[in-house]
């Protein structure tokens, strides 16, 4: 029974998947923190352009 427990690698696979998911999460958060202000500025520019276009059409 003990030798089967030692040879079982199912838990190791689950831990590896968990580590991969954690790494992906860290990368996503760091990219969003880095690019967040630029993305926000782009959306604000689009919103301003749409508002000015709608005001010109009225």
Number of C-alpha atoms within 10 A of each C-alpha: 5 7 7 8 8 8 8 10 10 8 9 10 10 11 11 11 12 12 12 12 12 12 11 12 12 12 12 12 12 12 11 13 11 11 11 13 11 12 12 11 11 12 12 12 12 12 12 12 12 12 11 11 11 10 9 8 6 5
